[in-house]
Amino acid sequence: MKRQWFWMVVWLLALGMGHSRAGIPPVAADGQVPSLAPLLQQVTPAVVNIAVLAGGTESENPMMRDPFFRRFFGAPEPARPQVSAGSGVIVDAKNGYVITNHHVIKNAREVLVTTKDRRQFQARVLGSDAGTDIALLQIDPQNLVALRFGDSDALSVGDYVLAIGNPFGIGQTVTSGIVSALGRFGINTEGYEDFIQTDASINPGNSGGALINLKGELIGINTAIIGSNMAQKVVAQLARFGEMRRGRFGATAQDVTPDIAQALGVTPYDGAVIVDIAKDAPAEKAGLRRNDIVTAMNGRPVRGSGDLRNQMGLVAVGDTVELRVLRDGKSMLLRVTIEPARATAATGRQTVPELSGARVGNLERGGRAEAVMVVEVDRGSPAWNHGLRPGDLIIGVNRRKVRDTNELLAQLRSVERPLVLNLLRGDFGITLVIRN
């Protein structure tokens, strides 16, 4: 039967390890027949099943938890809990760290991790980031096997890769293929994306599983939403803070199109042209100017405005980055220190039933409301699990502008699910999709 190939996208991991170390040879034990079995025997124990119990929360009124009161007052029965399954990858055996996708554990009440040898562990969600679709879990570190990181920047189109998943906890799946394309954009509504395309078949429940090279190194996570190749920084912040704490750059950019290149008198090439700089922002303090073309950051090429956004979006507050900039045909280096996001204050504090767990207020300038600011978000609430964070500015609902809490509430109540929230988070505009 003709083999059917399916396209997949995988999140690009940041991996600082080189290739000097010897890999696992793809040959059988007898040394006669080429086989991937020896490699898989060593790496598959690091790929786990993740079962998630979500939904089914009780009424906030404790009396409504009593069946008598629920029947007497005619309260609806609680929604039945929903069970979903995905995959994950053990990346630190000593600490019991498991990477999976944010969308796999979203709205989770309980998370159960099952290893290849069918041991089960209750997992704790250390942190989750909707912007990169990465979540970090922790389990009891009992005789675990971890995958080592490879260098995803060293991938080339045509490289052989293997996709491994553990979708239902009853057995693993392994498929093979090649890297079909690199550096793709346009899928992630959250704003951080840079994915690999491969023709390795992906089975249901494999989100959060591993993409490995033929050295047995982890070079990607099977997903439909891609982050940058700075995954280790994401994991470090999730482990420390439980969230990504993105700082302020203070400049916006766009791709260098042929028309822009002609207007600036440069040859079309990859890069991001600066179109606006905020006053007293880190970008301005570093000497960045409008029409500067950023071609590299910390020695890594910048392919466009989306690439610059990805890289900047994962820089920790206080870190200094080095930008290579082309100005008037001359190349120069500028050093930018990322600052905390601007402190803003909102008037009022209002709960939003449609965004359970969040409280919002009006952001005013000159006595006029300009946007709705998220003042507080209860950790673990539906609003938190959907990716809403304190300090976010809600500027639109389903692409219709909102300027104050009254407009926000009116829009939330008039549109059908899914809700599409247009936000500003620091320097970056992002979109959150709320389906339930």
C-alpha positions in Angstrom: 0.0 0.0 0.0 1.3 3.4 -0.9 2.7 5.2 2.1 0.9 8.3 3.0 3.1 11.2 4.2 1.7 13.9 6.5 3.3 17.3 7.1 4.0 18.3 10.6 5.5 21.3 12.3 7.9 21.0 15.2 8.9 23.6 17.8 12.6 24.6 17.3 14.6 24.0 20.5 17.6 26.0 21.5 20.4 23.7 22.0 23.8 24.7 22.9 25.5 21.3 22.6 27.9 20.6 19.7 28.5 17.6 17.6 31.9 16.5 18.7 30.5 13.7 20.8 30.0 10.4 19.1 26.4 9.5 18.3 24.6 6.1 18.5 25.3 4.2 15.3 22.2 3.1 13.4 23.2 -0.5 13.0 21.9 -3.8 14.3 23.7 -5.8 17.0 25.1 -8.2 14.6 26.6 -5.4 12.6 25.2 -6.7 9.4 21.8 -5.1 8.7 21.4 -1.3 9.0 18.8 -0.6 11.6 17.7 2.2 13.9 16.8 -0.2 16.7 20.0 0.2 18.8 19.4 4.0 18.8 15.7 3.7 19.7 16.4 1.3 22.5 18.5 4.0 24.2 16.3 7.1 23.5 12.7 5.9 23.7 12.6 5.6 27.5 12.9 9.4 27.7 9.6 9.8 25.8 6.6 9.6 28.1 2.8 9.6 27.9 1.0 12.5 29.5 -2.6 12.1 30.6 -4.5 15.2 31.6 -7.7 15.5 33.6 -9.3 18.9 32.8 -12.5 20.7 33.3 -15.3 19.5 35.5 -14.8 22.2 38.2 -17.4 22.7 40.9 -19.4 25.8 41.5 -17.5 28.5 43.4 -20.2 28.4 46.1 -19.3 25.7 48.6 -23.0 25.0 49.3 -23.4 24.0 45.7 -21.1 21.1 46.2 -23.8 19.3 48.3 -26.2 17.3 46.0 -29.2 18.2 48.1 -28.6 22.0 47.7 -27.9 21.5 44.0 -31.2 19.7 43.5 -33.2 22.0 45.8 -32.0 25.2 44.1 -32.0 23.7 40.7 -28.3 24.3 40.1 -26.9 22.5 37.1 -24.8 19.4 37.6 -21.0 20.0 37.2 -19.5 19.4 33.9 -17.9 16.0 33.5 -14.1 16.0 33.7 -12.4 15.6 30.4 -9.4 13.3 29.9 -6.9 14.0 27.1 -3.6 12.5 26.2 -0.3 13.8 24.8 3.4 13.1 24.9 6.4 14.6 26.7 10.2 14.3 26.8 12.4 13.9 29.9 15.2 16.4 29.6 16.7 16.3 33.1 16.7 13.0 34.9 18.2 14.4 38.1 15.5 16.9 38.6 12.7 15.0 37.0 12.0 17.7 34.4 9.6 16.9 31.5 9.0 19.2 28.6 5.6 19.1 26.8 3.3 21.5 25.0 1.4 24.2 26.8 -1.7 23.2 24.9 -1.4 19.6 26.1 -1.7 20.5 29.8 -3.8 23.6 29.4 -6.7 23.7 32.0 -5.2 20.7 33.7 -6.6 19.7 37.1 -4.3 16.6 37.3 -1.4 15.5 35.2 -0.2 11.8 35.1 3.0 10.9 33.5 3.5 7.3 32.3 7.0 6.1 31.3 7.8 3.5 28.6 8.1 0.8 31.4 4.6 1.7 32.5 5.5 3.4 35.8 3.2 6.2 36.6 4.0 9.6 38.3 1.8 12.4 39.4 3.3 15.5 37.8 3.5 19.1 39.0 3.2 21.9 36.5 6.2 24.1 37.2 5.3 26.6 34.5 3.8 27.1 31.1 4.2 29.6 28.4 1.5 30.1 25.7 3.8 32.2 23.6 6.2 29.4 22.9 3.7 26.5 23.6 6.1 25.1 26.1 5.2 23.7 29.5 7.6 22.3 32.1 6.5 19.4 34.4 8.3 17.8 37.3 8.0 14.2 38.4 9.8 12.1 41.1 13.3 11.4 39.7 13.3 7.7 40.1 15.6 5.9 37.6 14.7 8.2 34.7 16.3 8.4 31.3 16.7 11.9 29.7 17.4 12.9 26.1 20.4 15.2 25.6 20.0 18.3 23.6 21.3 18.6 20.0 22.0 21.7 18.0 18.9 22.5 16.0 20.6 25.4 14.3 22.9 22.9 12.6 20.0 21.2 10.8 19.8 21.2 7.0 17.0 20.4 4.6 17.4 16.7 3.8 18.7 15.6 7.3 17.1 12.4 8.5 14.9 12.7 11.6 12.8 10.5 13.8 9.5 11.5 15.5 8.7 9.6 18.7 5.5 9.7 20.7 3.8 7.9 23.5 0.2 8.9 22.9 -1.9 6.6 25.0 0.5 5.1 27.5 0.1 1.6 26.0 3.0 1.8 23.6 5.2 4.2 21.6 5.2 5.1 18.0 8.2 5.9 15.9 8.2 7.4 12.4 11.0 8.5 10.1 11.5 11.2 7.5 13.7 14.1 6.5 13.8 17.8 7.2 11.7 19.3 4.5 12.0 23.0 5.3 13.4 25.3 8.0 12.6 28.7 9.4 8.9 28.7 8.5 6.6 31.4 9.9 2.9 32.2 9.8 1.4 29.5 12.0 1.6 30.7 15.6 -1.0 33.2 16.7 0.9 33.9 19.9 3.7 35.7 18.0 6.7 33.4 18.6 7.4 30.9 15.8 10.2 29.3 13.9 9.4 25.8 12.9 10.9 22.8 11.1 8.8 21.0 8.5 9.3 17.3 8.0 7.5 14.4 6.3 7.7 12.1 9.3 4.1 10.9 10.0 2.7 12.2 13.3 0.1 10.0 15.0 -2.8 11.3 17.3 -1.6 12.2 20.8 2.0 12.8 19.8 2.0 16.5 20.6 4.8 17.1 23.0 6.8 14.2 21.7 10.4 14.2 20.5 12.0 14.9 17.2 15.5 13.5 17.2 18.5 13.3 14.8 20.4 10.1 14.0 22.8 10.8 16.9 19.9 10.3 19.3 19.8 14.0 20.2 16.7 16.0 20.8 16.3 18.7 18.2 12.6 19.5 18.3 9.2 19.0 20.0 6.3 17.8 17.9 3.8 20.6 17.9 1.8 23.0 15.8 3.2 26.1 17.6 6.9 26.9 17.5 9.1 28.9 19.8 12.6 30.0 19.1 15.9 28.0 19.5 16.3 29.3 23.0 14.4 26.5 24.7 16.8 26.2 27.6 16.2 29.8 28.6 12.4 29.1 28.5 12.8 26.0 30.7 15.1 27.9 33.1 12.5 30.7 33.5 9.6 28.3 33.9 11.5 26.4 36.5 12.4 29.5 38.4 9.4 31.8 38.0 6.6 29.5 36.6 6.3 31.8 33.6 8.3 33.7 31.0 9.2 37.2 32.2 9.8 39.1 29.1 11.5 42.5 29.2 11.4 45.7 27.1 13.3 46.3 24.0 11.4 49.4 22.9 11.6 49.2 19.1 9.4 47.7 16.4 10.6 46.4 13.1 9.4 44.9 9.8 10.9 42.7 7.1 13.2 44.2 4.5 11.0 44.0 1.4 12.4 44.9 -2.1 10.7 48.3 -1.9 12.2 49.1 1.5 15.6 47.9 0.3 15.4 50.1 -2.8 14.3 53.1 -0.7 17.3 52.6 1.7 19.7 51.9 -1.1 20.6 48.4 0.0 20.6 45.1 -1.7 17.7 42.9 -0.7 18.6 40.4 2.0 17.5 39.0 5.3 17.2 41.3 8.2 14.7 43.5 10.1 14.4 47.3 9.5 13.6 49.4 12.6 10.5 51.5 11.9 9.8 53.0 15.4 11.6 53.5 18.7 10.0 54.4 22.0 11.4 57.4 23.9 13.9 56.4 26.6 13.6 52.8 25.7 16.6 50.4 25.8 16.8 50.5 22.0 17.1 54.3 22.0 19.7 54.2 24.8 21.8 51.8 22.8 21.9 54.2 19.9 19.5 52.4 17.6 17.8 54.6 14.9 14.9 54.3 12.6 15.8 52.7 9.2 18.7 50.7 10.9 18.7 47.2 9.6 19.3 44.5 12.2 21.2 41.6 10.6 22.3 39.6 13.6 21.8 39.2 17.3 24.5 37.7 19.5 26.2 36.4 16.3 23.0 34.6 15.1 21.6 35.9 11.8 18.3 37.7 11.9 16.2 36.6 9.0 13.3 39.0 9.4 11.2 40.9 11.8 9.6 37.7 13.1 13.0 36.2 13.8 14.0 39.4 15.7 10.8 39.2 17.7 11.5 35.5 18.6 15.0 36.2 19.8 14.1 39.3 21.7 11.0 37.7 23.2 13.1 35.2 25.1 15.8 37.5 26.5 15.7 37.8 30.3 15.4 41.1 31.9 18.8 42.6 32.7 20.6 40.6 29.9 22.6 42.5 27.3 22.4 41.5 23.7 24.7 42.5 20.8 23.1 43.6 17.6 24.8 43.9 14.3 23.3 46.8 12.5 23.6 48.1 8.9 23.3 51.9 8.8 23.8 53.9 5.6 25.7 51.0 4.1 28.0 50.6 7.1 28.0 47.7 9.6 28.2 48.4 13.3 27.7 46.7 16.7 25.3 48.0 19.3 24.7 46.6 22.8 21.2 46.7 24.2 20.3 45.9 27.8 16.8 44.6 28.2 14.8 46.5 30.9 11.7 45.5 32.9 8.4 46.2 31.2 7.1 49.6 31.7 5.2 50.1 35.0 1.6 51.1 34.1 -1.3 51.6 36.4 -5.0 50.9 35.7 -8.0 52.5 37.3 -10.6 50.2 38.7 -10.6 46.5 39.3 -13.4 44.4 37.7 -13.9 40.7 37.4 -14.7 39.3 34.0 -16.9 36.1 34.0 -15.8 35.2 30.5 -12.2 35.4 31.6 -12.5 33.5 34.9 -9.7 34.3 37.3 -8.8 37.7 35.8 -9.4 41.2 37.0 -9.1 44.1 34.7 -9.1 47.9 34.8 -8.9 50.9 32.4 -5.5 52.1 31.2 -5.9 55.9 31.0 -3.7 58.6 29.4 -4.7 62.2 29.7 -7.9 61.3 31.4 -9.1 59.1 28.6 -9.2 55.3 28.6 -7.1 53.8 25.8 -7.0 50.1 26.6 -8.0 47.4 29.1 -5.2 46.3 31.4 -5.1 42.9 33.1 -4.5 43.8 36.8 -4.5 40.3 38.3 -4.7 36.7 37.2 -5.1 33.9 39.6 -2.5 31.2 39.0 -4.1 28.0 37.7 -7.3 29.7 36.8 -8.9 29.4 33.3 -7.6 32.8 32.4 -4.1 31.8 33.5 -4.2 28.6 31.6 -5.3 30.4 28.5 -2.1 32.5 28.7 -3.4 35.8 30.1 -0.9 37.5 32.4 -0.9 40.6 34.7 0.2 43.7 32.7 -1.3 42.5 29.4 -3.2 45.2 27.6 -6.3 44.0 25.9 -6.8 46.1 22.8 -9.3 44.0 20.8 -11.7 41.1 20.8 -12.1 39.1 17.6 -10.3 42.0 15.9 -12.7 44.6 17.1 -11.1 47.4 19.1 -11.9 47.8 22.8 -10.9 50.9 24.8 -12.4 50.3 28.2 -13.9 47.6 30.4 -17.4 48.4 29.3 -16.5 47.8 25.6 -14.6 44.6 26.6 -17.5 43.2 28.4 -19.9 44.1 25.6 -17.7 42.4 23.0 -17.1 39.3 25.2 -20.8 38.8 25.6 -21.8 39.4 22.0 -19.3 37.1 20.2 -19.3 33.4 19.9 -16.5 31.1 20.9 -13.7 30.8 20.1 -12.7 34.2 21.5 -9.7 35.9 19.9 -8.0 38.4 22.3 -5.7 40.9 20.7 -3.1 41.9 23.4 0.0 44.0 23.9 2.6 42.4 26.1 5.5 44.6 26.6 6.8 45.5 23.1 5.0 42.7 21.4 1.5 42.2 20.1 0.1 38.7 20.6 -3.1 36.9 20.1 -4.8 34.4 22.5 -7.5 32.0 21.3 -10.0 30.9 23.9 -12.1 28.0 22.8 -13.9 27.1 26.0 
